[in-house]
Amino acid sequence: DILMPVMDGFELCRKAKADERFCRIPFIVYTATYTGPQDEAFAIKIGANRFVQKPCEPDLLIEIIGEVLAAAKEDAAAPAPVPAQEEEVLKLYNERLVRKLEQKMLQLEKEVEAHRKTEEVLKQSENKYRSLYNSIRDAILVADINRTIIDCNQAFVDLFGYSLAEMVREKTRMFYALEEEYNQLGATLINHIDDPGFLHLVRFKKKDGVVFP
């Protein structure tokens, strides 16, 4: 595999082929990252016996391994000579890395642009939702499972007299005229948690103290 920690596949192959103890070990480059013809040429140049792109069907990969091992036994696939000039190998190697870095940067730029477009679509969707939400004449309050206020529409602000900033993160208790009715509804909510909805009559209190059912 080309992408490995500490030492990548190109470097491992090059070092093994330059060592008398390991130079006759056959190498198959198996990669989904470096897939161009120049990458294949470079792999063969530093001594790889075969160059295989991912993904590869298991049966085909086993067949390729068998061919390489058979050729190695017959000594038909002798190790490729290591280039006489180390500079040439390093130059080709660096070219592979730079090209891959450029590809990764282009891919990242595309991902960033796609993310920006997605955010723009979500923003437009949120604006449409917010416009519809605030145009509803019924007062709507949004709270979490602990009855902590998250959001409300404009009709709710108009009815109770509080701004959203005054309400958010507060408990819905602030709207109840009676503590027992707040607790009673809390118990009812728990008992009807799986119900699609139910009616419950309580007495609410506005910011100015007016109580209404």
C-alpha positions in Angstrom: 0.0 0.0 0.0 1.3 3.4 -0.9 -0.2 5.3 2.1 1.5 4.0 5.2 2.7 5.8 8.3 6.4 6.6 8.9 7.4 5.2 5.4 5.2 5.1 2.4 5.0 2.2 -0.1 7.3 3.9 -2.7 10.0 4.4 -0.2 9.7 0.9 1.3 10.0 -0.6 -2.2 12.9 1.6 -3.1 14.8 0.7 0.1 14.1 -3.0 -0.2 15.2 -3.2 -3.8 18.4 -1.3 -2.9 19.2 -3.9 -0.2 20.9 -7.1 -1.2 19.1 -9.0 1.5 15.6 -8.1 0.3 16.0 -7.1 -3.4 14.6 -10.3 -4.8 11.3 -10.1 -2.8 8.6 -9.3 -5.3 6.6 -6.1 -4.8 3.0 -5.4 -5.9 2.0 -1.7 -5.5 -1.7 -1.6 -4.6 -3.1 1.9 -4.4 -6.2 4.1 -4.7 -4.3 7.3 -4.2 -1.6 7.3 -6.9 -3.3 6.0 -10.0 -1.8 7.9 -12.9 0.5 6.4 -15.6 3.4 8.4 -14.2 2.8 6.8 -10.8 2.9 3.3 -12.3 6.1 4.2 -14.3 7.7 5.4 -11.2 6.8 2.3 -9.2 8.2 0.0 -11.9 11.3 2.2 -12.1 12.1 1.7 -8.4 11.6 -2.1 -8.7 7.9 -2.9 -8.2 6.9 -6.0 -10.1 3.2 -5.0 -10.7 1.1 -2.0 -10.2 -2.6 -2.6 -9.2 -5.2 0.1 -8.7 -7.8 -0.1 -5.9 -10.5 -1.4 -5.9 -9.6 -4.8 -7.3 -11.8 -7.9 -7.1 -10.3 -10.4 -4.6 -10.1 -13.2 -7.2 -8.2 -11.0 -9.6 -5.8 -9.8 -6.9 -5.1 -13.4 -5.8 -4.5 -14.3 -9.5 -2.0 -11.4 -9.8 -0.2 -12.4 -6.6 0.1 -16.0 -8.0 1.5 -14.7 -11.3 4.1 -12.6 -9.5 5.1 -15.3 -7.1 5.4 -17.8 -10.0 7.6 -15.4 -12.0 9.8 -14.8 -9.0 10.3 -18.5 -8.5 11.4 -18.8 -12.1 13.6 -15.8 -11.7 11.8 -14.3 -14.7 11.0 -11.2 -12.7 14.4 -10.2 -11.6 14.6 -7.1 -9.4 14.7 -3.8 -11.4 18.0 -2.1 -11.1 18.1 0.8 -8.7 18.7 4.1 -10.7 22.4 5.0 -10.5 21.5 8.6 -9.6 19.7 9.0 -6.3 18.8 12.5 -7.4 16.6 11.2 -10.2 14.6 8.9 -7.9 14.1 11.8 -5.4 13.1 14.1 -8.1 10.5 11.7 -9.5 9.3 10.9 -5.9 8.9 14.5 -5.0 7.0 15.1 -8.2 4.5 12.4 -7.2 4.1 14.0 -3.8 3.6 17.5 -5.1 1.1 16.4 -7.7 -0.9 14.5 -5.1 -0.8 17.5 -2.8 -2.1 19.7 -5.6 -4.9 17.2 -6.3 -5.8 17.1 -2.6 -5.9 20.9 -2.5 -8.2 21.0 -5.5 -10.4 18.4 -3.9 -10.4 20.3 -0.6 -11.4 23.5 -2.5 -14.3 21.7 -4.2 -15.4 20.3 -0.8 -15.3 23.8 0.7 -17.3 25.3 -2.2 -19.8 22.5 -1.9 -20.1 23.1 1.9 -20.5 26.9 1.2 -23.4 26.1 -1.2 -25.0 23.8 1.2 -24.8 26.4 4.0 -26.4 28.9 1.6 -29.2 26.6 0.8 -29.8 25.9 4.5 -29.7 29.6 5.2 -32.4 30.2 2.6 -34.4 27.4 4.0 -34.1 28.8 7.5 -35.2 32.2 6.3 -38.3 30.8 4.6 -39.1 28.7 7.7 -38.6 31.7 10.0 -40.8 33.9 7.8 -43.6 31.3 7.8 -43.1 30.6 11.5 -43.5 34.3 12.4 -46.5 34.8 10.1 -48.6 32.2 12.0 -51.1 34.0 14.1 -51.3 31.3 16.8 -48.7 31.7 19.6 -46.1 28.9 19.3 -43.5 28.2 22.0 -40.6 25.7 21.5 -39.1 24.0 24.6 -36.9 21.1 25.3 -37.8 17.9 27.2 -36.8 19.8 30.5 -39.3 22.5 29.6 -36.5 25.0 29.0 -37.5 27.6 26.4 -35.7 27.4 23.1 -37.6 29.6 20.7 -41.0 31.2 20.0 -42.8 33.0 17.2 -43.7 36.6 17.0 -47.4 35.9 17.9 -46.1 34.5 21.2 -44.1 37.6 21.9 -47.1 39.8 21.1 -49.4 37.7 23.4 -47.2 37.5 26.5 -45.3 40.8 26.2 -41.8 39.2 26.7 -39.0 39.5 24.1 -37.4 36.3 22.9 -34.2 37.3 24.7 -36.1 37.5 28.0 -37.6 34.1 27.6 -34.9 31.9 26.0 -33.2 29.4 28.4 -35.9 30.2 31.1 -38.3 27.5 32.3 -41.9 27.6 31.0 -42.9 28.1 34.6 -42.6 31.9 34.1 -45.9 31.8 32.1 -48.0 29.9 34.6 -50.3 31.7 37.1 -50.3 28.7 39.4 -47.4 26.4 40.4 -49.7 23.4 40.7 -50.9 23.8 37.1 -47.3 23.9 35.9 -46.5 20.7 37.8 -49.7 19.0 36.7 -49.0 19.7 33.1 -45.4 18.4 33.6 -46.8 15.1 34.9 -49.3 15.0 32.0 -46.6 15.5 29.4 -44.6 12.5 30.8 -47.7 10.3 30.8 -48.5 11.3 27.2 -45.0 11.3 25.8 -45.9 9.0 22.9 -49.2 10.6 22.1 -49.6 12.7 19.0 -51.1 15.5 21.0 -53.7 16.4 23.7 -55.6 19.4 25.1 -54.9 20.8 28.5 -56.4 23.9 30.0 -54.2 26.1 32.2 -54.1 29.8 33.3 -51.3 31.7 31.9 -49.8 35.0 33.1 -48.6 37.8 30.8 -45.6 40.0 31.6 -47.9 42.8 32.8 -49.6 40.3 35.3 -52.8 39.7 33.4 -54.0 36.1 33.8 -56.0 34.4 31.1 -57.0 30.8 30.3 
